[in-house]
Amino acid sequence: MTFRTLIRGGLVVTASDELHADVLIEDGRVAALAAHGSAAAEAWTADRTFDATGKYVIPGGVDAHTHMELPFGGTFASDTFETGTRAAAWGGTTTIVDFAVQSAGRSLREGLDAWYAKADGNCAVDYAFHMIVSDVTEQTLKEMDALVEEGVSSFKLFMAYPGVFYSDDGRILRAMQRASHNGGLIMMHAENGIAIDVLVKQALARGETDPRHHGEVRHVLLEAEATHRAIQLARVAGAPLYVVHVSAEEAVAELAAARDKGLPVFGETCPQYLFLSTDNLAEPDFQGAKYVCSTPLRPREHQAALWRGLRTDDLQVVSTDHCPFCFKGQKELGRGDFSKIPNGLPGVENRMDLLHQAVVDGHISRRRWIEIACATPARMFGLYPRKGTIAPGSDADIVLYDPHAEQVLSAATHHMNVDYSAYEGRRITGRVDTVLSRGEPVVEARQYTGRAGHGSFVHRSTCQYL
């Protein structure tokens, strides 16, 4: 028996259109859209109706960069798949793409199976996986082909973190060559980790141990150099490239120059680089440790280049790199040595709201908001049009968004499993009201109605943005 849901009276905003339309949902998928008040819309009947008058009706957010339960720096990210996807739902994100991790000396299969086990039966919204490749061998390269067929079609490599995730240029080139043949997309953490480690040791030897020095040793030029090098390796391999968490004007310039040559090079930034800065890293009494992440926060003047990159499409996606560690007991591991502070910030719940604030502030348009937060990440990672839009046949991942509601971001009211907010006290305009995941309410009129286990693994195709 078909179950029908009707959303009436809202302004439907997608990456391509804005229209006052009603949305009909049947059995978890969008069945039709019709102009509000039209004969077609008025003829619809439904088992459940939502009144969206005065609200936006937008696609559920797609956060293509999260790290739930990630082991790092002798501890684990504090959000589980259960708590992290619940927080994502509260923030209007209905699909996450997390990172399964290959341990050195182990197979991709073993790492992926471990992440399947973490997520299965625990997620409130749908999820998919990228694969972190830590050990490029002949066996690894063969496994990449199989993972693409399995719907895990993107692979992250690191130019940073020697001894942990780091790959040298030869290994990166081999992985890129494989991706050029199997259709996979290489994602790159672009920082010169070898040089950074030298600067870290020198800073600590000088007694420079405070959190602010984390940003100073991870120099903007070492992000730009690694970005340039990754682009050239991708050119040699004939492979597309997606650079994660771009933070600096110089790195954006490298991406823009490559794209001006027509190269299939893409860039992602994150809310922390758009809204926070080295001023936060310099907060006294070790409070700056809350803001330690890599790439690091930059001086505020870099923000203009990031916003410009988002407007000109030299940056295509805003993800969170959500990797939370509590201040007490986790970030505090680095007291007296900034290099021991676990790297990562919480943010999966805040992304859609912060980007709406960017609309309010005039940085981006409403449709660009949806493009960088929903549609393009879905296309980039083989989820479109099932995710990222509101169109007949798409999953009914839909958010009723109140553009006029005001809120103050705070750890006292957020739902992420972390004891601080990176945006504590920030007043913003706009708030999620109701969230549907495959037609099922997971947040309804600001009340959580979801459940662990509702979220399903989503098989991804290859990149649709080339």
VENHU-V341799 format. One record per run of one state. SS is the DSSP state (alpha for helix, beta for strand, coil for the rest). FROM is the first residue (numbers start at 1). TO is the last residue. If there is no record, write none. Layout:
# VENHU-V341799
ss:SS from:FROM to:TO
ss:SS from:FROM to:TO
This chain:
# VENHU-V341799
ss:coil from:1 to:3
ss:beta from:4 to:8
ss:coil from:9 to:10
ss:beta from:11 to:13
ss:coil from:14 to:17
ss:beta from:18 to:26
ss:coil from:27 to:28
ss:beta from:29 to:35
ss:coil from:36 to:38
ss:alpha from:39 to:42
ss:coil from:43 to:47
ss:beta from:48 to:51
ss:coil from:52 to:55
ss:beta from:56 to:59
ss:coil from:60 to:60
ss:beta from:61 to:66
ss:coil from:67 to:70
ss:beta from:71 to:72
ss:coil from:73 to:74
ss:beta from:75 to:76
ss:coil from:77 to:80
ss:alpha from:81 to:90
ss:coil from:91 to:92
ss:beta from:93 to:101
ss:coil from:102 to:107
ss:alpha from:108 to:119
ss:coil from:120 to:125
ss:beta from:126 to:132
ss:coil from:133 to:137
ss:alpha from:138 to:150
ss:coil from:151 to:153
ss:beta from:154 to:158
ss:coil from:159 to:165
ss:beta from:166 to:166
ss:coil from:167 to:168
ss:alpha from:169 to:182
ss:coil from:183 to:184
ss:beta from:185 to:189
ss:coil from:190 to:192
ss:alpha from:193 to:205
ss:coil from:206 to:211
ss:alpha from:212 to:217
ss:coil from:218 to:219
ss:alpha from:220 to:237
ss:coil from:238 to:240
ss:beta from:241 to:243
ss:coil from:244 to:248
ss:alpha from:249 to:260
ss:coil from:261 to:264
ss:beta from:265 to:270
ss:alpha from:271 to:275
ss:coil from:276 to:277
ss:alpha from:278 to:281
ss:coil from:282 to:286
ss:alpha from:287 to:291
ss:coil from:292 to:301
ss:alpha from:302 to:312
ss:coil from:313 to:316
ss:beta from:317 to:319
ss:coil from:320 to:321
ss:beta from:322 to:322
ss:coil from:323 to:330
ss:alpha from:331 to:334
ss:coil from:335 to:337
ss:alpha from:338 to:340
ss:coil from:341 to:344
ss:beta from:345 to:345
ss:coil from:346 to:350
ss:alpha from:351 to:360
ss:coil from:361 to:365
ss:alpha from:366 to:380
ss:coil from:381 to:394
ss:beta from:395 to:395
ss:coil from:396 to:397
ss:beta from:398 to:408
ss:coil from:409 to:426
ss:beta from:427 to:437
ss:coil from:438 to:439
ss:beta from:440 to:444
ss:coil from:445 to:446
ss:beta from:447 to:448
ss:coil from:449 to:456
ss:beta from:457 to:457
ss:coil from:458 to:466
